[in-house]
Amino acid sequence: MNKAPTKTEKLKLIVIVSKARVYVSDNLNNDSYFTTRIKELIFDNEKPVETFKKSWFEIRKVPELIQKQLPAERINSRYELKEAHYNTGLPKVLHYSDFTEDGQYESVYGLYELKYELTEPKLAEVDFELNVIIEDSDFEIVRSDYVLQHSLLDQITTHPVLLSTRPCTMSKIDSYNLVRKHVKENINPKCATVTSDYDFCFTVSKVIEHEPNEYRVNIGKRKSKYETRYTRSRTVAIYKTAPKPYESYPVIESFTGKNEEDLRQNIQKFLDELMEVINKPLVECENCKGHGVINYEV
């Protein structure tokens, strides 16, 4: 846990100055269990705004004045006699010293209640020191939806909050889980269906409509009794993937990007193209009767 600064210690801040906004943090060492002081402070007469990144706040400009609000103080503390005991002849107002062992009113302490006023809250200036780690950039703190991996060199040379600007990749298992979840949430059941859904493999099959094919089913328990039924569609695997080698399944490619935003765009492009293929309707070719398919636009 971080140590709270004493009155004589400077507030040390790391600062990112982008073209659109300024970010500040007092978590100098990127500690996991750090408790920030920034949310309690006032920067150039404005409160800081929390961001998606823990311990990082957005302010309007590089600070020139930082203040903290001092607690109100009690003044005119006294003990007033409760109204129900006005007829006792006791003084209506006493002070704490009157209830000490030497005071004559110690035995009637319970008949009084403490009263006081509060001073107006005051602002005190905070002594601070700034360390600007990046300036005049397009950097922006945005919500991170992914667990990303970065090169060892970037981890050594780049401040953690700026790693989103460096090349990054997702693990195969995270890439697999992302695709699997997205397909299941966006698949059109009239056009396709998930036929294998496991942690180790995933298959999507196309639903292909065709003319009804008749078949008979014995529904009798003791005596044969047949019922005529019809099939009106069949399925053909159209997308198969796995997070690691398994039988004949292609292993998924990890999502990568020049930075987090580029990775986000690459993911979205892949998912959009995949769902376009999965959700595109197909019908059986009238000529080949199942030996081929044609696109069918509805």
N, C-alpha and C positions, 0 to 999 in steps of 0.2 A: 504494500500500500504506500502511496506517495506521502511524503512528509509535507504538512502544510507550512507555507512560508511564514516566518516571523515578521514582525512589523518592520524590521530593518532590511529584510530580504527583498530584492527586486523580483517583480513578476517577469519571468522569462517566457517569451512567446516566439514560436516559429510562424513565419508568415509566407503565404503564397499570394502574389499579386498577379491576377489575370487581367485580361483586357476588359472583362465585364464586371468583375467582383474581386473582393479580397477575402482570404480565408486565414483564420488564426487558430492556433492550438497551444496549450501549455503542457501537452504530453510530449516532452522533448525526447524521451527514449522509447516512445511507442509501447509503453507498458500495458499489458492486458487488463490489469485491475486498477487502472488509474482513475482517480476522481477529479474531474476538472473543476476549476474555480470560475471559468469564463462566464458561465450562465448567470452568475451572481453579479457580474460587473456591468458597467455602462461605458460604452465607447463613443466618445464625442457626442454625448447626450442621447445615444441610442442604444437599445438593448441588442445584443448579438442574436443571430438566428441560427438555430440548430441545422445541421446538414445530415446527409445520409451516413456520414462517417463519424463514428464515435470520437468525442473529444475535439472535433473540428467544428468551427462556427464561421458563419458568413457575416461580414461587416461591410459598411458602405465604402470605407477608404482606409488607407494605412493610418492607424490611430495616432492622434496628437495628444489626446487627453483620455485617461482611463480613470474611472471613479468607482468607488464602492459605497453602498448605502450603510450608514451606521445605524445601529438599533436605537430606537427612542429610549429616553431615560426617564426614570421616575422622579417627579418633583413633588414637593409639598405632601410628603407621606404623613399620615396621621390615622388615628383610630377614632371612629365616630360611634357614638352610642346608638344601638339599634332602637328604632322608633318604639318598639313594644315596651321599652324600659325607660321612657322619658319621665315617668312619674316616680322614679326611684330617687330622684334628687342627685344622681351622679352627674359629673361633668359630661357635656355632650361631645367634647373633643379631648383626647389624650394623645400622648406620644409614647413611643416604644419604651423609653426610659421609665415611664410611669408603671410599667408592668414588671420590672426587674424585681429581684428578691427584696431589694431595699425599698421598692415603691409600694405605696399604700394601696394600689389598685390591682395587685397581682391576683387576688381572689375573684375579681369580677372580669377577668380578661375575656371570657366567653360572651360577655354582653356587648362587646364592641366588634366592629368589622373594619378591616384595613381599607383605607381610601387613599387615592393619589391621582395625579395628573401625569400625562406623558408629554415630553417635549416633541416638537416637530422633528421628523427624521432628517438627518444631515448627510451630505455627501462628502467623502474624503478622497483626495487624490491618491492614486496608486502609482508608486514608482515602478517603471517597467523598462524592459530591454527587448529589442526586436532582432530577430535573425531571419532575414528574407532569403528563402531557399530557392525561389524561382520568381521571375518577374516578366511582365509583358508577354504572357502566353495565352493560349486559348483554353487552358486547363479549366475544368469544371468538375466539382464533386457531384457525382450522380449515384443513384442506387445501383449496387452491383448485384446481379442476379445469379452469378456463377462463381464457382470455386476455380480460380485460375492458377496456372503454374507459370513461373518466370525463370529465366536462366539464373544460374548462381551469380554470375557477374552483375546482372541487374539488381539482384537482391542485395549484393554487397555495396554497390555504388549508387543506388537510387533510394531516396526516402520512401518508406512504405506507402505513403499517401499518393505518391507520384507513379507507383508501379502500373497504374491503369494506363499510363501513356507509353508503356514499353511493350515490346512483342510478348504475346502470351498464348497459352494453349490450355485446353481442357483435357482431362484424362479421358481415356477411352470409355471407362465405366460411366463417367458423368455424361459424356457425349451420348452414349447408348441410352442411359436413363432419360435424358432430355428428349431424344427423338421418340422413344417408346411412349413417353407420357403425352407428347404433343399429338402423335398419331391417334392414340386412343381417344383423346379429347376432341379431335377434329374430323374423324373419319365419317364419311357418309355411308350408313349401313345399307343403303340401296345400291351402292356402287362397289363396296369392298367390305371385307370383314377380317378381323384379326384371328388367324388360325393357330398361331403359337405365341404364347405370351409368358415367358419365363425370364428369370434373372440371367440365364445363360444363352437364350436365343429368342428371336422375335420374327414372326412371319405375318405378312399381310397378303391376303389373296383377293383377287378380283372376282366379283360376283357377275357372271355372264348369263344373261337371260336367253332363253331359247324356247322353241315351240314345245308344248307339253309332251313329255314322254310317259307313256303308261307303264305301270308295273303293279304286280299283285302282291299282297301281304296276307299271310295266314294269321288271322286274329283269333282263331278258335283256341280254347283251352284244352278241352277233352276231345272235341271233334273238329276236324278241319273246316274252317270257314274263311273264305278268301274275300279280301276287299281290294278294290281297284283304287290306286292312288296315282298321282302325277308329279313329276319333277319339272320345274319350270326354270331352273337355273343350275349352274355348276360353278365351281370355284377353281381358279388357277393362281398359283403363287406369283406375286408381282414384286414383292420386296422382302428380302431376307437379310438379317444382320445379327451379329453377336458381339459382345464386348471383348472376347478373346477366342482363340481357335476352338471351334466345336463342329465336328463332323464337316459338312460341306458349306457351312454358313460363312459368308464373307465377314471378315472382322471390320467393324466400323472404323472410319477414319476420325481421328481426333480433330475437333474444331480448333482452328488457329486464327490469329489476327496480328496485324502490325501493332495494334493497341486494343484496348478493351472495346472501344466503339467499333473498330473494324471487325473484331471477332463477332460482336453482336450482329452486325450487318451480314456477315458470312453465314451465321446461324440462321437468320431470318430468311435469307435467299435460299438456302438449302431446304428449309422446312416448307417454304412456299412452293418450290418446284416439286418437292416430294408429294405434297398434298394435292397438287394439281394433277399429277399422274394417278395417284390413288383414287381420287374422287371423280375422275373422268369416266362417264358412263360408257360401257361396252355392251354390244349385243352380238349374238352368234350370227355369223355370215349365212345368209339364206342359201348360198350356192354350195359351200363346203360342209355345212351342217356340223360344225364343231372342229373342223380341221384348221380353222383360222377365225379371226375376229375382225370387226371393223369399228371405227369410231362412230358413236351415235350421239349427236347433240340434241339435248332436250330443250 
